[in-house]
Amino acid sequence: MLKYRTIWIIIYFIIAAALLVHYFVHPLPPAGTIAGIIAGLLIYIGLAIWGATRVDSNYFIDVHTKGVTQEKAVSLSFDDGPVENYTPQILDILQQHQVPAAFFCIGHRAETQPHLLKRIHADGHLIGNHSYEHNFWFDLKSSGNMIKDLQTADEMIINATGLQPRLFRPPYGVTNPNLAKAIREGDYIPVGWSIRSLDTVIKEEDKLLERVTRNIRPGDIFLFHDTSAATVRILPALIRHIREQGFAIRRIDHLLNVPAYA
């Protein structure tokens, strides 16, 4: 598996070797030397962008994106809540079908909707950290500011439920060196997904259901949002389909065999 530190070391030594050859063995044209350095840097930048935007790349930090299991079992997860419009409807459906799920909550929403967090926990679902602010600038923060953000989200969850989450899902699924450092310092367990619904973009119910049921495999983790009306509408059909295919639906900490709370 590619790791950004390994790639940086390899590129550094390639550039260093080229410079040593240039100065001590066979002088290279200045344009060639510069082109080689630029090419190395572009490769590094390209890999960094790929690693940052692919939550399953494990480029900056290892992220759980799928359960390692031979059992036909999967997990459902919901991001960006809780919200009054849709979270209660999703909880009602899950309760009706006796399905456990994971809710990765945004801290500022947890702060204003503590009663929904209480219900999520009372219904037997897992609560994870999805940052406090979850804004566009999150990934540009220093590691120190990131850990403060995550700890503030923890406080909101603790205030509502008494639980301190261990599982953390990066906003937008983006990782970088600063976030990797914050995750390690906060002793969080980073969690991604293997089936991304795109329910914040796909509003047509048939297209959404077709996308998430196309190729279900053991250990899959579904990513939905409890801010999506389309998700509410397809959820009963999805649960039926999963079960008809012989899959069990496990809570994500059980599927991954990791602790849910500190």
N, C-alpha and C positions, 0 to 999 in steps of 0.2 A: 504494500500500500504506500503510495506517495505521501511524504510528509514534508511540510514546507521547510523545516530546518535542514533536512537531508538535501533537498533540492538546492537550497541556498549554498550549502557547503560544496556541492558538486559544481555549481556554476562558478563559485568563487575560485575553486581550484582550476577549473578550465581556463578562466580569465588569467589567473596567476601563471599557469603553465604557458599560455600564449605570450604573455609579457616576458617570461624568462627566455623562451625560444627567441623572441624578437631581439632581446638585448644581448644574449650570450651565444646563440647558435647561428641564426639566420635572420637578419633584419627584415621585417615585414614592411610593406608600404604603410605609411601612417593611416591612409584611408582604410586599409584592410584591418589594421589593429582596432581602429575606432568602430568599424562595422561589426567586428567580432564581439566587442564589449557591448555594443548596443543590442546585438542579437541575443546575447546571454541575458541581459536585463529584460528584454521583451519576453523571453521564454519564462523568466521568473515571474514577471507581472501577469502574464497570461495564465500560468498555473495558479497563481494566488487568487485571481478572479474566479477561476474554475473552482478552486477549493472553498472559497468563501461562499459561493452561491449554491454549491451542491452539499446539502446537509449530510448526504450519505458518503461523501468523499473521505471523511476522517482525516482531512489534510492538516487542519490546525489542532484538532482534538478528536478523540474517539467519541462518536455519538451513536447511541442505540437507535437503530432505524428499523430493526426487525428482530423478532424473537427467534432464538436458535432452538427449534423444536421439531420433532417428528410427528407430534400430535397435530391433528387438523384443528388448530385454534388460532384465532385472530383477536385483535383489540380495536375498539373504537375510541377515538379521542376528539375533543372539541376545543378549539382555541378562541381567544379574544373576548370571552364573556367575563363575568355574567352580565346579561342584559335582560331587562324586564319583558321585552317583546317576545323573545324566542326561547331563552333558557328554560323557563317553566314548562313550555310545551315539549321540549326535548326530554326533560325529566319525566314528564307524564308518560311519554311513549316508552322510555326505558323502563319505567316502573311497571307499565302494563305488560311488557314483554319479558320482564325479569332479566334485564341485560345490564351488566356493569360497564362503566366507561370511565375515562379520564378527562378532566376539565382543566386545561392550562389557562389560568385566569390572569387577566391584566390587573395589576395592583390598584390603579385608580378606580377601576370599575368594582373591584372587590370592596374598596373603601366605601363606596356609595350604595352597594347592594349586599350588605353582610347577610341578610336573611336568605339570599339565594345560595351563598356559600354554605350556610348552615344546612339548607335542604340538600345540597349536593352531597355533603358529608353524611347526613342522616340517611340518605337513600343508598348509601354504600359505595358511592363513587370516589375516585381518587381526585385530589386537588393538587395541581402542579403550578409552578411559578412560570409566568410568561412575561416577566419584567413588570415594572411599575408604570412606566410611561408608554412604552411600545410606540415610539414615534420615529419619524424618518431619520433623525439624527442619532439614534441610539448607537449605531455601529461606528460612529465617529468619536465616541466618548473614550476617555482614558480607562484603563482597567480599574482604577480606583473609583471613578464615577460609576462605572458599570456595577461594581460590587455594591455600592451604596444604593443604586437603583433596585437591584435584586433583593437586597436586605429590606428595603422599604416595602416592596411587594410582599415579602415574607411577613412583615409586621401586620399588614392588612389581613392576611390569611390567618395569622395567629390570633389577631383580635376577634375575628369572626368565629373561628373554630377551635382554637387552642392547638392547632397542628402546624408544625414547621415543615414545609415541603422539602424533599430532597430532589425531586425530579424537576428539571428545568428545560423548557423548550425555547430555543433562541427565536426572537422576533424575526419573522420572514424566513426563518431557517438559515440565516446568514451567520457565519462564524468568522473570526479573525483572531490574531494573536492576543489582542487585549481581552476579548471575550473568553478565550481559552484560559488566560491567566485568572480572570475573575471567577470562572467556573471552578477552577482548582482551588483557589483561595476560599471560596464559599462552600467547598465540599459538596457541590451539586452533582447530580447525575444527568448529563445532557441526553435528551430524547428527541428523536426526529420522527420519521414516518417512512413507509414504503409505498403507500397508496395515497396520492395527493388528489383530493376531490376537485380542487379549483372551484369550490362552491361560492367563492366570492366573485367569480367571473361568470360561471355557467349558471344561468337562471332557468333554463329549460329542464324540466324534471326528467324527461326521458333521456336526454343527453347526459345528465349528471349521473343517473342511475346506471346507464350503460358504461360510462367511464369507470366507475368504481367497482363494477362487477365483472369487468372484462377478463381479468386473470388473477383470481384470488389464490394465494398460496399459503401454506402453513407458516405462522409467525408474522403475517402481515399486520401492519399498524396503519389504520385508516386515519387520515387527517380531514376533519370537518371543522366548521365554525358554528358556534351556537349564536351567531349573529345573522344566519342565513335562512330566509323563508323557504328556499328550495330544499335545503337540508331537512327542515322540519317535515316537508311534504313527502320526501322519498324515504325517510328513516324507517317507517314500518315495513315497506317493501324490501328495503335493504336487509333488515334483520331476518325477514322470512327467507330471502334468497340465500343468505349466508347459512342459515340452518338447513335449508333444503339441499345445499351442497355438502352437507355433512360436517360443517365446521361448528366448533364451540366458540363462544365469545367470552374471553377472559379479561379481567382487569389488567391493565397494562403492566403494573408492577409484578403481577403473577406470571404474565407471559414472559417478561424479561428476567424474572427472578432477582429483583432488586428491591431494596427497602423504599417504601413510599414516603416515610417521614423520619425526621431526625429524632 
